[in-house]
Amino acid sequence: MKIDEIKIADLKPEKFIKDKIGEISNIVGDSIAVNALSGGVDSSAVTMLAHKALANRLKTYFIDNGLMRADEPQRVVSLFKKMGVPVELVDAREQFFNALKGIKDPEEKREAITQAFYKDVFGKLVKKSGARYLLHGTNLTDVEETIAGVKRQHNILEQLGIDTQEEYGYKVIEPLIQLRKSAIRKVAKDLGLPEEIYNRPPFPGPALSARVIGEVTPERVETVRKATKIVEEELRNTIAFQYLAILHDDKVTGVRGGKRDFGFQIEVRCWESKDAVVASPTRLSYDILERLADRITKEVPGVVSVTYNITKKPPSTIEAV
Amino acid sequence: MKIDEIKIADLKPEKFIKDKIGEISNIVGDSIAVNALSGGVDSSAVTMLAHKALANRLKTYFIDNGLMRADEPQRVVSLFKKMGVPVELVDAREQFFNALKGIKDPEEKREAITQAFYKDVFGKLVKKSGARYLLHGTNLTDVEETIAGVKRQHNILEQLGIDTQEEYGYKVIEPLIQLRKSAIRKVAKDLGLPEEIYNRPPFPGPALSARVIGEVTPERVETVRKATKIVEEELRNTIAFQYLAILHDDKVTGVRGGKRDFGFQIEVRCWESKDAVVASPTRLSYDILERLADRITKEVPGVVSVTYNITKKPPSTIEAV
């Protein structure tokens, strides 16, 4: 299938939005459609487009996998509620942590999350909803990376455990497939979404599980969640490309109240980059670095040591796992 | 036993040296004595004092445990040779790596090294040498920390597996027991030892094994040895209290030649401190930090990521394990 790219220079957001609302409306008709919202710019734009096209014939789920940042599920759901878009918050934390139990290998962790999401949680919701249409925020880069073999293929129905042959009639709608990220940000802005959505810094699909080296448990996610909150608070004004906290599996020696305290280490990364292809560490002042270390060791239980990554990409990557 | 401290203000190095040479000479008489040299300031001062007292009736061993820094055993031995002090270099790398095989716990690693040194390697050398006198660089802080329970007790004969009751006649001579480190540095300087000995920055007893998180293998020690060499070269002029490289057990994602490369991470620490009780990270420039990261990722095989520790002590400690 050849996809005609709409370049950002050629994009007329108003016309694009009007066209897509018309298309979605025509395809779904009087039926109902379903989608999953994560709070990222792609799924947020799709939710808003489909809401404008279908109103209460759209069923949107926000799946809380237990791996989100502090208060993120509640914040995203209430943000859409304020805009008149009903979103059902699904507590699936137990399913995800069960799927992740005992897994240390990064690839296996990703696979466990994908399986839990598509097969175990969202797949069941789609079937239960009775919807025959599924909206998905696939963008042009996703398609290209799938073809290049960089990303897992996004044949969404197959991933949902739905045999398209057998259950004929299911249809996937991908309204953003002609756009790249920067164009989607423009559309999202024009759709009336707030800046925290249309300018949201990149955040990995597997969420905080990508920020935990070693096993992903509720306790370990809570540790990196607290550190992430501090890093985001302290570095928000740096206008850096991306900033993040990573919980290491290695333990290191520390001392508290004069006593030896074998504890956790948090690694902070803050990147200067245009495109994430090459990147270098932001030259943060030592006042900021020491405040980060002080706050993280004081406010995050069990952490005795904080490092700052000083490597360029390449040979480093933006994320650690 | 009450030990009379000689405070640095009261120390007359020349007189101290003359007195100790006389004492050692009187005690050992026509017998032979034995000692182990590590290249640290304590064992170097003892070697020099005993050499001046006993000449060829002193047998000095340098035990290469495979955990030293690049070329350290050869450099120390040839340095003493140039000063006319014969030192026998004992290759015990296999014994130490065998003792360390499979051990990840820091306390167990320390214990394995202690056992390998005292029981397996040096203990046997002492017995074989026929010496009835053993010289040891115990200082006043060692004694106090032993009494306080901070350090392992240093009853040296017991650690050598020598029952003092049964093998009556063994005698330990501790010529530095009235001094603390700063006084020993003064004595070492007056003994004619070079600055790289009398001003040597602190280096842990278990050597590079203290700089490896996880299992200590010849390959992993070689990795941290190469990183240590770069860190010492680049940070020598910072006049920081101490600087070091740590090899993590955690692996992180990197990219080389456009391909994913799951590799090692090195953590650099550089400390400002007067007494090692409290310390803070040196505010190294980003030019230095980036050069460290560039050199380590280019020159040390397998390393894709370098961090700089930004935590104060407390809650951190100087070393990681």
Interface residues (C-beta under 8 A of the other chain):
Chain A: P106 I213 G214 H248 D249 D250 V252 T253 G254 V255 R256 D261 F262 G263 E267 V268 S280 P281 R283 Y286 L289 E290 L292 A293 D294 T297 V304 S305 V306 T307 Y308 N309 I310 T311 K312 K313 P314 P315 S316 T317 E319 A320 V321
Chain B: P106 I213 G214 H248 D249 D250 V252 T253 G254 V255 R256 D261 F262 G263 E267 V268 S280 P281 R283 Y286 L289 E290 L292 A293 D294 T297 V304 S305 V306 T307 Y308 N309 I310 T311 K312 K313 P314 P315 S316 T317 E319 A320 V321
